[in-house]
Amino acid sequence: MVYWILLQKSFMTNLQYKVAHLINNAASAIFGFVFIAIWAGVLQGKEQSSPYDVMDMTYYIAASQCILWLSGFLTAGLNIQTGVRNGAISFELARPSNFFLYVTSQEAGRLVYNFFFRSVPIGLVFALTVGFYVPQHFSSYLFICISVLLAIIISVNLHYLVGISACWTTEVAWAHFVNFTLLAGLGGQMVPIDFLPAPLSTLTQYLPFAGAIYYPVMIFLEKATNDVIWIQLFWAITLTLVNLWITERARQKLEIQGG
């Protein structure tokens, strides 16, 4: 199947850069250590009034740094904007294959690579230094896999939405910046959404950003009920349908730019 081949090709391409990516892994681990140190200072002596103690936040930051490489650090706009600028998107949309699956399959290959060569090594670094949580219940592993998969689908769709908007705006750097800021801020990457002021903390729980980072982390730490997967599923389906609809609109509106 063409999409499976695209996934494999993308994975193999990234394999060529695995040594260079060690620098990114080191930087990600260092950022994690910095965040852990900050939270240790903030929570010191305040554990009784906080839903998290120092060890909880250590596990939270460690897990979120690993999840980021699966649902946070994706290709800006899935590189759709490049095709819009150079006119290649006209040929890509004209292919008999589904454009949405064509683009997302390539990103999926990159994310599979990220799991093995970024998330796992970073998790091992934290496990050997500050500690890394290990789920205690066997059933948790199934729900973790489902939650992470849905988180990836949500994030891929958000990045696709940024990319396909280039058919109307050409440049998407600003949209990518806004998208990543919302993922990091409202997705709970640095600050668990429990700590956000009301009513923002309540509203954020039902936004797609929480489904991309916060919920898979909390399910991994066994601090959230498995019911939150339904929120993730809702956004995964909704965003996919929206992107399929927008892709058809883009196909109708297509204007060749840049050649």
Solvent accessible surface area in square Angstrom, and as a share of the most:
residue,aa,sasa,rsa
1,M,168,0.75
2,V,72,0.41
3,Y,35,0.13
4,W,144,0.50
5,I,87,0.44
6,L,32,0.16
7,L,35,0.17
8,Q,80,0.35
9,K,131,0.56
10,S,18,0.12
11,F,45,0.19
12,M,104,0.46
13,T,76,0.44
14,N,22,0.11
15,L,35,0.17
16,Q,134,0.60
17,Y,120,0.46
18,K,91,0.38
19,V,112,0.64
20,A,59,0.45
21,H,29,0.13
22,L,106,0.53
23,I,129,0.65
24,N,63,0.32
25,N,13,0.06
26,A,53,0.41
27,A,41,0.32
28,S,7,0.04
29,A,6,0.05
30,I,103,0.52
31,F,118,0.49
32,G,0,0.00
33,F,65,0.27
34,V,70,0.40
35,F,36,0.15
36,I,17,0.09
37,A,65,0.50
38,I,97,0.49
39,W,33,0.12
40,A,29,0.23
41,G,55,0.53
42,V,70,0.40
43,L,6,0.03
44,Q,125,0.55
45,G,71,0.69
46,K,112,0.48
47,E,56,0.25
48,Q,183,0.81
49,S,102,0.66
50,S,24,0.15
51,P,88,0.55
52,Y,5,0.02
53,D,58,0.30
54,V,44,0.25
55,M,83,0.37
56,D,29,0.15
57,M,1,0.01
58,T,7,0.04
59,Y,52,0.20
60,Y,0,0.00
61,I,1,0.00
62,A,0,0.00
63,A,3,0.03
64,S,0,0.00
65,Q,5,0.02
66,C,14,0.09
67,I,16,0.08
68,L,4,0.02
69,W,20,0.07
70,L,12,0.06
71,S,1,0.00
72,G,1,0.01
73,F,63,0.26
74,L,11,0.05
75,T,43,0.25
76,A,36,0.28
77,G,0,0.00
78,L,13,0.06
79,N,86,0.44
80,I,8,0.04
81,Q,19,0.08
82,T,49,0.29
83,G,7,0.07
84,V,3,0.01
85,R,98,0.36
86,N,75,0.39
87,G,3,0.03
88,A,36,0.28
89,I,2,0.01
90,S,25,0.16
91,F,149,0.62
92,E,41,0.18
93,L,5,0.03
94,A,81,0.63
95,R,98,0.36
96,P,148,0.93
97,S,26,0.17
98,N,62,0.32
99,F,3,0.01
100,F,15,0.06
101,L,76,0.38
102,Y,35,0.13
103,V,13,0.07
104,T,18,0.10
105,S,13,0.08
106,Q,68,0.30
107,E,10,0.04
108,A,32,0.25
109,G,0,0.00
110,R,54,0.20
111,L,6,0.03
112,V,58,0.33
113,Y,1,0.00
114,N,1,0.01
115,F,90,0.38
116,F,109,0.45
117,F,67,0.28
118,R,11,0.04
119,S,7,0.05
120,V,61,0.35
121,P,41,0.26
122,I,1,0.01
123,G,8,0.08
124,L,104,0.52
125,V,60,0.34
126,F,0,0.00
127,A,51,0.39
128,L,153,0.76
129,T,86,0.50
130,V,53,0.31
131,G,19,0.19
132,F,54,0.22
133,Y,42,0.16
134,V,93,0.54
135,P,10,0.06
136,Q,129,0.57
137,H,117,0.52
138,F,186,0.78
139,S,65,0.42
140,S,15,0.10
141,Y,95,0.36
142,L,110,0.55
143,F,59,0.25
144,I,18,0.09
145,C,86,0.52
146,I,64,0.33
147,S,0,0.00
148,V,25,0.15
149,L,105,0.52
150,L,14,0.07
151,A,1,0.00
152,I,36,0.18
153,I,59,0.30
154,I,0,0.00
155,S,0,0.00
156,V,12,0.07
157,N,2,0.01
158,L,15,0.07
159,H,0,0.00
160,Y,0,0.00
161,L,57,0.28
162,V,14,0.08
163,G,0,0.00
164,I,1,0.00
165,S,32,0.20
166,A,0,0.00
167,C,10,0.06
168,W,106,0.37
169,T,63,0.37
170,T,40,0.23
171,E,82,0.37
172,V,3,0.02
173,A,64,0.49
174,W,151,0.53
175,A,14,0.11
176,H,46,0.20
177,F,145,0.60
178,V,73,0.42
179,N,10,0.05
180,F,64,0.27
181,T,67,0.39
182,L,61,0.31
183,L,1,0.00
184,A,12,0.09
185,G,35,0.34
186,L,34,0.17
187,G,0,0.00
188,G,0,0.00
189,Q,12,0.05
190,M,79,0.35
191,V,57,0.33
192,P,0,0.00
193,I,2,0.01
194,D,69,0.36
195,F,66,0.28
196,L,32,0.16
197,P,94,0.59
198,A,88,0.68
199,P,109,0.69
200,L,65,0.32
201,S,17,0.11
202,T,76,0.44
203,L,104,0.52
204,T,0,0.00
205,Q,70,0.31
206,Y,125,0.48
207,L,43,0.21
208,P,11,0.07
209,F,25,0.11
210,A,0,0.00
211,G,0,0.00
212,A,0,0.00
213,I,0,0.00
214,Y,15,0.06
215,Y,9,0.03
216,P,0,0.00
217,V,0,0.00
218,M,10,0.05
219,I,5,0.03
220,F,38,0.16
221,L,7,0.04
222,E,50,0.22
223,K,89,0.38
224,A,28,0.22
225,T,94,0.55
226,N,63,0.32
227,D,99,0.51
228,V,22,0.13
229,I,19,0.10
230,W,173,0.61
231,I,39,0.20
232,Q,0,0.00
233,L,60,0.30
234,F,117,0.49
235,W,53,0.19
236,A,4,0.03
237,I,92,0.47
238,T,40,0.23
239,L,13,0.07
240,T,34,0.20
241,L,111,0.55
242,V,55,0.32
243,N,1,0.00
244,L,62,0.31
245,W,147,0.52
246,I,28,0.14
247,T,6,0.03
248,E,82,0.37
249,R,111,0.40
250,A,0,0.00
251,R,90,0.33
252,Q,142,0.63
253,K,81,0.34
254,L,53,0.26
255,E,98,0.44
256,I,93,0.47
257,Q,57,0.25
258,G,72,0.70
259,G,80,0.77
